[in-house]
Amino acid sequence: MPLSMASAGKPNVIKKVGGKEATRKFLENLGFVTGGMVTVVSQTGGNLIVNVKDSRVAIGRDMANKIIV
């Protein structure tokens, strides 16, 4: 399922990062890599705040839909 549908507070394993090459590189630089752990902290207005690699990152729903957990 896409990260945008994941429930808050539950750790998830990233199975796939989709999108165009530039989008994938951008997300990988933020720490969204296949096999990595990601936890949704909160969702507000379609935007997500997530914990990834000991950092909090805010991403939009369109980016979150490209991350499959």
DSSP file (Angstrom, degrees, kcal/mol; ACC not computed):
  #  RESIDUE AA STRUCTURE BP1 BP2  ACC     N-H-->O    O-->H-N    N-H-->O    O-->H-N    TCO  KAPPA ALPHA  PHI   PSI    X-CA   Y-CA   Z-CA
    1    1 A M              0   0    0      0, 0.0    68,-3.0     0, 0.0     5,-0.1   0.000 360.0 360.0 360.0 154.2    0.0    0.0    0.0
    2    2 A P  B >   -A   68   0A   0      0, 0.0     3,-1.9     0, 0.0     4,-0.3  -0.362 360.0-116.5 -68.9 152.6    1.2    3.6   -0.5
    3    3 A L  G >  S+     0   0    0     64,-2.5     3,-1.4    61,-1.2    62,-0.2   0.796 111.8  69.4 -58.5 -29.9    2.7    5.4    2.5
    4    4 A S  G 3  S+     0   0    0     60,-0.5    -1,-0.3     1,-0.3    61,-0.1   0.711 100.6  47.6 -64.1 -19.0   -0.2    7.9    2.4
    5    5 A M  G <  S+     0   0    0     -3,-1.9    -1,-0.3    59,-0.2    -2,-0.2   0.451  86.7 113.1 -99.6  -2.7   -2.5    5.1    3.6
    6    6 A A  S <  S-     0   0    0     -3,-1.4     2,-0.2    -4,-0.3     6,-0.0  -0.396  72.0-112.5 -71.1 146.1   -0.3    3.9    6.4
    7    7 A S    >   -     0   0    0      1,-0.1     3,-1.2    -2,-0.1    33,-0.5  -0.537  35.9-101.1 -81.2 147.2   -1.5    4.3   10.0
    8    8 A A  T 3  S+     0   0    0      1,-0.2    33,-0.2    -2,-0.2    -1,-0.1  -0.356 100.5  20.2 -68.9 142.6    0.3    6.8   12.2
    9    9 A G  T 3  S+     0   0    0     31,-3.1    -1,-0.2     1,-0.2    32,-0.1   0.315  93.9 111.6  86.7  -7.5    2.8    5.4   14.8
   10   10 A K    <   -     0   0    0     -3,-1.2    30,-0.6    30,-0.2    -1,-0.2  -0.879  67.2-127.1-104.2 123.6    3.3    2.0   13.2
   11   11 A P  E     -C   39   0B   0      0, 0.0     2,-0.3     0, 0.0    28,-0.2  -0.422  29.2-168.4 -67.2 140.9    6.7    1.3   11.7
   12   12 A N  E     -C   38   0B   0     26,-2.4    26,-2.6    -2,-0.1     2,-0.5  -0.953  19.8-128.2-129.8 148.9    6.6    0.1    8.0
   13   13 A V  E     -C   37   0B   0     56,-0.4     2,-0.5    -2,-0.3    24,-0.2  -0.840  28.2-122.7 -95.7 132.2    9.3   -1.4    5.7
   14   14 A I        +     0   0    0     22,-3.0    21,-3.3    -2,-0.5    55,-0.3  -0.634  31.2 177.2 -75.7 121.3    9.7    0.4    2.4
   15   15 A K        -     0   0    0     53,-2.8     2,-0.3    -2,-0.5    54,-0.2   0.791  63.7  -2.1 -94.1 -33.9    9.1   -2.2   -0.4
   16   16 A K  E     -B   68   0A   0     52,-1.7    52,-3.0    17,-0.1     2,-0.5  -0.984  50.5-148.9-159.4 144.8    9.4    0.1   -3.4
   17   17 A V  E     -B   67   0A   0     -2,-0.3    50,-0.2    50,-0.2    17,-0.1  -0.976  31.2-176.4-117.2 115.9   10.1    3.7   -4.4
   18   18 A G        +     0   0    0     48,-3.3     2,-0.1    -2,-0.5    48,-0.1  -0.191  28.5  75.8-100.8-169.0    8.3    4.6   -7.6
   19   19 A G  S    S-     0   0    0      4,-0.1    -2,-0.1    -2,-0.1    44,-0.0  -0.397  84.4 -29.5  99.3-177.0    8.1    7.6   -9.9
   20   20 A K     >  -     0   0    0     -2,-0.1     4,-2.6     1,-0.1     5,-0.2  -0.208  67.5-100.2 -69.8 166.2   10.5    9.2  -12.4
   21   21 A E  H  > S+     0   0    0      1,-0.2     4,-2.4     2,-0.2     5,-0.2   0.891 123.3  49.9 -56.4 -44.1   14.3    8.9  -12.0
   22   22 A A  H  > S+     0   0    0      1,-0.2     4,-2.2     2,-0.2    -1,-0.2   0.892 111.3  49.2 -64.7 -39.2   14.6   12.4  -10.5
   23   23 A T  H  > S+     0   0    0      2,-0.2     4,-2.4     1,-0.2    -2,-0.2   0.922 111.0  49.4 -65.9 -44.3   11.8   11.7   -8.0
   24   24 A R  H  X S+     0   0    0     -4,-2.6     4,-2.6     1,-0.2    -2,-0.2   0.914 111.4  49.2 -61.7 -43.4   13.4    8.4   -6.9
   25   25 A K  H  X S+     0   0    0     -4,-2.4     4,-2.3    -5,-0.2    -1,-0.2   0.914 110.7  51.0 -61.9 -43.4   16.8   10.1   -6.4
   26   26 A F  H  X S+     0   0    0     -4,-2.2     4,-1.1     1,-0.2    -2,-0.2   0.930 113.1  44.6 -59.5 -47.4   15.2   12.9   -4.4
   27   27 A L  H  X>S+     0   0    0     -4,-2.4     5,-2.5     1,-0.2     4,-0.7   0.877 111.3  53.4 -67.2 -37.9   13.4   10.4   -2.1
   28   28 A E  H ><5S+     0   0    0     -4,-2.6     3,-0.9     1,-0.2    -1,-0.2   0.889 105.3  54.4 -63.3 -38.4   16.5    8.3   -1.8
   29   29 A N  H 3<5S+     0   0    0     -4,-2.3    -1,-0.2     1,-0.3    -2,-0.2   0.794 105.6  53.4 -65.7 -27.4   18.5   11.3   -0.7
   30   30 A L  H 3<5S-     0   0    0     -4,-1.1    -1,-0.3    -3,-0.2    -2,-0.2   0.629 129.8 -97.4 -79.8 -13.9   15.9   11.9    2.0
   31   31 A G  T <<5S+     0   0    0     -3,-0.9     2,-1.5    -4,-0.7    -3,-0.2   0.445  80.3 135.6 113.0   2.2   16.4    8.3    3.3
   32   32 A F      < +     0   0    0     -5,-2.5     2,-0.3    -6,-0.1    -1,-0.2  -0.651  30.3 151.9 -85.8  87.9   13.5    6.6    1.5
   33   33 A V    >   -     0   0    0     -2,-1.5     3,-2.4     4,-0.1   -19,-0.3  -0.874  54.6 -88.4-118.8 150.8   15.3    3.4    0.3
   34   34 A T  T 3  S+     0   0    0     -2,-0.3   -19,-0.2     1,-0.3     3,-0.1  -0.335 116.1  20.8 -57.1 129.8   14.0   -0.1   -0.3
   35   35 A G  T 3  S+     0   0    0    -21,-3.3    -1,-0.3     1,-0.3   -20,-0.1   0.265  97.8 124.6  92.5 -10.9   14.2   -2.1    2.8
   36   36 A G    <   -     0   0    0     -3,-2.4   -22,-3.0   -22,-0.1     2,-0.4  -0.338  62.1-113.1 -79.2 163.3   14.4    1.0    5.1
   37   37 A M  E     +C   13   0B   0    -24,-0.2    16,-0.6    -3,-0.1     2,-0.3  -0.787  32.7 178.4 -99.4 140.6   12.0    1.7    8.0
   38   38 A V  E     -CD  12  52B   0    -26,-2.6   -26,-2.4    -2,-0.4     2,-0.4  -0.998   8.9-166.4-141.6 137.7    9.6    4.6    7.9
   39   39 A T  E     -CD  11  51B   0     12,-2.1    12,-3.1    -2,-0.3     2,-0.5  -0.991  20.8-131.5-127.2 127.3    7.0    5.6   10.5
   40   40 A V  E     - D   0  50B   0    -30,-0.6   -31,-3.1   -33,-0.5    10,-0.3  -0.657  21.9-177.8 -75.9 124.6    4.1    8.1    9.9
   41   41 A V  E     -     0   0B   0      8,-3.3     2,-0.3    -2,-0.5     9,-0.2   0.890  62.6 -21.8 -88.1 -48.7    4.1   10.6   12.7
   42   42 A S  E     - D   0  49B   0      7,-1.5     7,-2.6   -34,-0.1     2,-0.4  -0.991  48.9-141.3-159.0 160.0    1.1   12.7   11.6
   43   43 A Q  E     + D   0  48B   0     -2,-0.3     2,-0.4     5,-0.2     5,-0.2  -0.996  23.1 170.2-126.7 126.7   -1.1   13.6    8.6
   44   44 A T  E >   - D   0  47B   0      3,-2.5     3,-2.1    -2,-0.4    -2,-0.0  -0.964  69.1 -19.3-139.6 122.1   -2.5   17.1    8.2
   45   45 A G  T 3  S-     0   0    0     -2,-0.4    16,-0.1     1,-0.3     3,-0.1   0.806 125.9 -50.9  56.8  33.9   -4.2   18.4    5.1
   46   46 A G  T 3  S+     0   0    0      1,-0.3    -1,-0.3    14,-0.1     2,-0.3   0.260 116.1 111.7  88.9 -13.2   -2.8   15.6    2.8
   47   47 A N  E <   -D   44   0B   0     -3,-2.1    -3,-2.5    13,-0.2     2,-0.4  -0.692  54.2-149.1 -93.6 149.2    0.8   16.2    4.0
   48   48 A L  E     -DE  43  59B   0     11,-3.1    11,-2.6    -2,-0.3     2,-0.5  -0.916  10.5-154.3-119.5 143.6    2.6   13.7    6.1
   49   49 A I  E     +DE  42  58B   0     -7,-2.6    -8,-3.3    -2,-0.4    -7,-1.5  -0.983  29.5 179.1-110.3 123.6    5.3   14.0    8.7
   50   50 A V  E     -DE  40  57B   0      7,-2.9     7,-2.9    -2,-0.5     2,-0.6  -0.906  30.6-129.7-127.9 151.8    7.4   10.8    8.8
   51   51 A N  E     +DE  39  56B   0    -12,-3.1   -12,-2.1    -2,-0.3     2,-0.4  -0.896  36.4 163.5 -95.5 123.8   10.3    9.5   10.7
   52   52 A V  E >   -DE  38  55B   0      3,-2.9     3,-1.1    -2,-0.6   -14,-0.1  -0.969  66.6 -10.0-143.6 127.4   12.9    8.0    8.4
   53   53 A K  T 3  S-     0   0    0    -16,-0.6     3,-0.1    -2,-0.4    -1,-0.1   0.914 128.3 -53.8  50.9  51.0   16.6    7.3    9.4
   54   54 A D  T 3  S+     0   0    0      1,-0.2     2,-0.3    -3,-0.0    -1,-0.3   0.699 120.1 102.8  60.8  22.7   16.3    9.1   12.7
   55   55 A S  E <   -E   52   0B   0     -3,-1.1    -3,-2.9   -24,-0.0     2,-0.5  -0.962  69.1-128.0-131.7 151.1   15.0   12.3   11.0
   56   56 A R  E     -E   51   0B   0     -2,-0.3     2,-0.4    -5,-0.2    -5,-0.2  -0.872  30.4-177.4 -98.6 130.7   11.6   13.8   10.7
   57   57 A V  E     -E   50   0B   0     -7,-2.9    -7,-2.9    -2,-0.5     2,-0.5  -0.983  18.9-145.1-130.0 137.3   10.6   14.7    7.1
   58   58 A A  E     +E   49   0B   0     -2,-0.4     2,-0.3    -9,-0.2    -9,-0.2  -0.892  26.9 171.7-100.7 128.5    7.5   16.4    5.8
   59   59 A I  E     -E   48   0B   0    -11,-2.6   -11,-3.1    -2,-0.5     2,-0.1  -0.954  29.6-113.0-134.1 155.3    6.3   15.2    2.4
   60   60 A G     >  -     0   0    0     -2,-0.3     4,-2.4   -13,-0.2     3,-0.2  -0.345  32.8-106.5 -81.1 165.6    3.2   15.8    0.3
   61   61 A R  H  > S+     0   0    0      1,-0.2     4,-2.1     2,-0.2   -57,-0.2   0.863 118.6  57.8 -61.0 -37.4    0.6   13.2   -0.5
   62   62 A D  H  4 S+     0   0    0      1,-0.2     4,-0.5     2,-0.2    -1,-0.2   0.895 110.5  42.9 -63.2 -39.3    1.8   12.9   -4.1
   63   63 A M  H >4 S+     0   0    0     -3,-0.2     3,-1.2     1,-0.2     4,-0.4   0.904 111.8  54.3 -69.1 -41.7    5.3   12.0   -3.0
   64   64 A A  H >< S+     0   0    0     -4,-2.4   -61,-1.2     1,-0.3     3,-1.1   0.825 101.0  60.2 -63.2 -31.4    3.9    9.6   -0.3
   65   65 A N  T 3< S+     0   0    0     -4,-2.1    -1,-0.3     1,-0.2    -2,-0.2   0.722  99.5  57.1 -69.3 -19.9    1.8    7.8   -3.0
   66   66 A K  T <  S+     0   0    0     -3,-1.2   -48,-3.3    -4,-0.5     2,-0.7   0.577  91.8  81.1 -85.5 -10.4    5.1    6.9   -4.8
   67   67 A I  E <   - B   0  17A   0     -3,-1.1   -64,-2.5    -4,-0.4     2,-0.5  -0.874  69.0-159.3-101.5 115.0    6.5    5.1   -1.7
   68   68 A I  E      AB   2  16A   0    -52,-3.0   -53,-2.8    -2,-0.7   -52,-1.7  -0.818 360.0 360.0 -98.8 127.8    5.1    1.6   -1.3
   69   69 A V              0   0    0    -68,-3.0   -56,-0.4    -2,-0.5    -1,-0.1   0.347 360.0 360.0-117.9 360.0    5.2    0.0    2.1
